[in-house]
Amino acid sequence: MTAAEEATEVSASETIDAKIRELADWRGETLARVRKWIHEADPDVVEEVKWRGVPVWSHDGILCTGETYKKAVKLTFAHGAALDDPAGLFNASLEGNTRRALDIPEGAPLDETAFKALIQAAVALNQSLAARRRKPKSQS
């Protein structure tokens, strides 16, 4: 990681820390919990902040975003439609061709093992897509 990437990651992490503190309710607790699980599932994850303060977790591309609303914390997986979800965690944005989301309302349980498996599947998909982009095209 370059010094510039490291500095960006630190400031993004600090911004996410501040957002969690600012929420100061169940949404902040939920966002902090899933953030911790994302880092445990993928120690190489990169934190970013985009679109007016939305936390974004990336590894060879966006894995998921973490938006907070009055009634839910929404985790949108950039390539969720291409991921296996055997535990049925996805419960929002199900009609799209690309994204899938997980809405977590106050007090809702979330299966830690299944969530981490979903993060790891998203990492594997992003890595395979990145490898395809890097692969040189054959000469005809």
C-alpha positions in Angstrom: 0.0 0.0 0.0 1.4 3.4 -0.9 1.6 6.2 1.6 -1.2 8.1 -0.2 -3.5 5.0 0.0 -2.5 4.6 3.7 -3.3 8.2 4.5 -6.7 7.9 2.7 -7.5 4.7 4.5 -6.7 6.4 7.9 -8.9 9.4 7.2 -11.7 7.2 5.9 -11.4 5.0 9.0 -11.5 8.1 11.2 -14.5 9.4 9.3 -16.3 6.1 9.8 -15.4 6.1 13.5 -16.9 9.6 13.8 -20.1 8.6 12.0 -20.5 5.7 14.4 -20.0 8.0 17.4 -22.3 10.6 15.9 -25.1 8.1 15.5 -24.9 7.2 19.2 -27.7 4.7 19.0 -28.5 1.1 17.8 -27.5 2.1 14.2 -24.0 3.1 15.3 -23.7 -0.2 17.3 -24.9 -2.2 14.3 -22.6 -0.4 11.9 -19.7 -0.9 14.3 -20.5 -4.6 14.6 -20.7 -5.3 10.9 -17.6 -3.2 10.3 -15.7 -5.4 12.8 -16.9 -8.6 11.1 -15.9 -7.3 7.7 -12.4 -6.7 8.9 -12.3 -10.1 10.6 -13.6 -11.8 7.3 -11.1 -9.8 5.2 -8.1 -8.4 7.0 -7.0 -6.7 3.7 -10.2 -4.8 3.3 -9.8 -1.1 2.5 -12.2 1.5 4.0 -13.3 4.4 2.0 -16.0 7.1 2.3 -17.9 8.1 -0.8 -21.2 9.7 -1.8 -21.5 12.3 1.0 -20.1 10.2 3.8 -21.2 6.6 3.0 -18.8 4.0 4.4 -17.5 1.7 1.7 -15.5 -1.5 2.1 -13.4 -2.5 -0.9 -11.0 -5.3 -2.0 -10.2 -5.3 -5.7 -13.4 -3.3 -6.1 -16.3 -2.4 -3.8 -17.5 -5.2 -1.6 -20.4 -3.3 0.1 -21.5 0.0 1.4 -23.0 0.8 4.8 -25.8 3.3 4.8 -27.8 4.3 7.8 -31.5 5.2 7.8 -34.0 5.8 10.6 -35.3 2.3 10.6 -32.4 0.2 9.2 -28.7 -0.1 8.5 -28.5 -1.0 4.8 -25.5 -3.0 3.5 -25.5 -3.0 -0.3 -23.2 -5.5 -2.0 -22.0 -4.2 -5.3 -22.1 -7.6 -7.0 -24.6 -9.2 -4.7 -26.7 -10.8 -7.4 -23.7 -12.9 -8.4 -23.1 -14.2 -4.9 -24.4 -17.4 -3.3 -26.5 -16.5 -0.2 -27.3 -19.9 1.3 -28.3 -18.3 4.6 -30.7 -15.9 2.9 -29.2 -12.8 4.3 -30.2 -10.6 1.4 -33.6 -9.1 2.0 -33.6 -5.9 -0.1 -32.8 -4.8 -3.7 -33.6 -8.3 -4.7 -35.0 -7.3 -8.1 -31.8 -5.8 -9.5 -29.4 -7.6 -11.9 -26.3 -6.6 -10.0 -26.7 -5.4 -6.5 -28.3 -7.0 -3.4 -28.8 -5.5 0.0 -29.2 -6.5 3.6 -31.5 -4.3 5.7 -30.8 -4.6 9.4 -33.6 -3.1 11.5 -33.2 -2.3 15.2 -32.9 -5.5 17.3 -32.7 -7.8 14.3 -30.3 -10.8 14.7 -27.6 -11.3 12.1 -25.7 -14.6 11.6 -22.1 -13.6 12.0 -20.7 -16.8 10.3 -23.1 -16.4 7.3 -22.3 -12.6 7.1 -18.5 -13.3 7.1 -19.0 -16.0 4.4 -20.8 -13.5 2.3 -18.0 -11.0 2.7 -15.4 -13.6 1.7 -17.5 -14.6 -1.3 -17.6 -11.0 -2.4 -13.8 -10.7 -2.0 -13.3 -13.9 -4.1 -15.6 -12.6 -6.8 -13.9 -9.2 -6.9 -10.5 -10.9 -7.2 -11.7 -13.1 -10.1 -13.1 -10.1 -11.9 -9.9 -8.2 -11.3 -7.8 -11.1 -12.6 -9.9 -11.2 -15.8 -9.4 -7.5 -16.3 -5.6 -7.9 -15.9 -5.4 -10.9 -18.2 -3.9 -9.9 -21.6 -6.2 -10.4 -24.6 -4.9 -13.1 -27.0 -3.5 -12.0 -30.3 -5.3 -13.3 -33.3 
